[in-house]
Amino acid sequence: MCNSRQIIKGNGNAAFLLQYVPSYWKAAEVIMIPKPGQSATEITSYRPISLLPALSKLFEKLLLKTLKPILDEKQIVTHQFGFRNNHSTIEQVYRVTKLIEKTLEEKHV
């Protein structure tokens, strides 16, 4: 007899192997959160928040946990700084600044 953990794992593995994500995992419920201190009658006074199904979020986290060490070890993604441990946007700004400086020096602009 299968428990819920095995069913979730089986669904996640099937989605990964088949390279297919069920459409209901991608369907979000959008709720509107009122912005503080703004008129409740104006559409611009609300912030939309998308709520994905729990299975979708769980699959995303498990996939990230599986792929992240591989991507880090193989250094497949080198210019992505956001959402990576020990990488920040400041490092990206520094990298782009150095690239611009080098380009300007080489072209003598």
C-alpha positions as CSV (number, residue, x, y, z in Angstrom):
1,M,0.0,0.0,0.0
2,C,1.3,3.4,-1.0
3,N,1.5,6.3,1.5
4,S,1.1,10.0,0.4
5,R,4.9,10.5,0.4
6,Q,5.4,7.8,-2.2
7,I,2.6,9.1,-4.3
8,I,4.0,12.6,-4.3
9,K,7.5,11.3,-5.0
10,G,6.1,9.2,-7.9
11,N,4.3,12.1,-9.4
12,G,7.4,14.3,-9.1
13,N,9.6,11.6,-10.7
14,A,7.1,11.0,-13.5
15,A,6.9,14.8,-14.2
16,F,10.7,15.0,-14.3
17,L,11.2,11.9,-16.5
18,L,8.5,12.7,-18.9
19,Q,9.5,16.4,-19.0
20,Y,5.8,17.2,-18.4
21,V,4.2,19.4,-15.7
22,P,0.5,18.8,-15.3
23,S,-1.5,21.9,-16.2
24,Y,-3.2,22.0,-12.8
25,W,0.2,22.4,-11.2
26,K,0.6,25.6,-13.2
27,A,-2.8,27.1,-12.5
28,A,-2.6,29.8,-9.9
29,E,-5.3,31.3,-7.8
30,V,-4.9,35.0,-7.9
31,I,-6.0,37.0,-4.9
32,M,-6.0,40.7,-4.5
33,I,-4.3,42.2,-1.4
34,P,-5.3,45.8,-0.7
35,K,-2.4,48.3,-0.4
36,P,-2.3,50.1,2.9
37,G,-3.7,53.6,3.0
38,Q,-5.2,53.5,-0.5
39,S,-8.8,53.8,-1.8
40,A,-10.6,50.4,-1.9
41,T,-12.5,51.6,-4.9
42,E,-9.5,51.9,-7.2
43,I,-8.1,48.8,-9.0
44,T,-4.5,50.2,-8.6
45,S,-5.0,50.0,-4.8
46,Y,-4.6,46.2,-4.9
47,R,-1.6,44.0,-5.3
48,P,-2.2,40.6,-7.1
49,I,-0.7,37.6,-5.4
50,S,-0.6,34.2,-7.2
51,L,-1.0,31.1,-5.1
52,L,0.2,27.9,-6.8
53,P,-0.9,24.5,-5.7
54,A,1.1,22.9,-2.9
55,L,2.2,20.0,-5.1
56,S,3.6,22.5,-7.6
57,K,5.6,24.3,-5.0
58,L,6.8,21.0,-3.5
59,F,7.9,19.7,-6.9
60,E,9.7,23.0,-7.5
61,K,11.6,22.7,-4.3
62,L,12.5,19.1,-4.8
63,L,13.7,19.8,-8.4
64,L,15.8,22.7,-7.2
65,K,17.3,20.5,-4.4
66,T,18.2,17.9,-7.1
67,L,19.5,20.2,-9.8
68,K,21.3,22.9,-7.7
69,P,24.3,20.8,-6.7
70,I,24.8,19.6,-10.3
71,L,24.6,23.2,-11.6
72,D,27.1,24.4,-9.0
73,E,29.5,21.5,-9.4
74,K,29.5,21.7,-13.2
75,Q,29.4,25.5,-13.2
76,I,26.8,25.4,-16.0
77,V,25.3,28.7,-14.9
78,T,28.0,31.3,-14.3
79,H,26.2,34.6,-14.9
80,Q,23.2,34.0,-12.7
81,F,23.7,35.7,-9.4
82,G,20.2,36.0,-7.9
83,F,18.8,33.1,-5.9
84,R,22.2,31.4,-5.6
85,N,24.2,30.9,-2.3
86,N,27.2,33.2,-1.9
87,H,26.2,35.3,-5.0
88,S,24.7,38.7,-4.9
89,T,23.6,41.4,-7.2
90,I,26.6,43.5,-6.1
91,E,28.9,40.8,-7.7
92,Q,26.9,41.1,-10.9
93,V,27.2,44.9,-10.9
94,Y,31.0,44.5,-10.4
95,R,31.2,41.9,-13.3
96,V,29.3,44.1,-15.7
97,T,31.3,47.2,-14.7
98,K,34.6,45.4,-15.4
99,L,33.2,44.2,-18.7
100,I,32.3,47.7,-19.7
101,E,35.7,49.1,-18.6
102,K,37.5,46.4,-20.6
103,T,35.4,47.1,-23.7
104,L,36.0,50.8,-23.5
105,E,39.8,50.2,-23.1
106,E,40.0,47.9,-26.0
107,K,38.0,50.2,-28.3
108,H,39.7,53.3,-27.0
109,V,36.4,55.1,-26.7
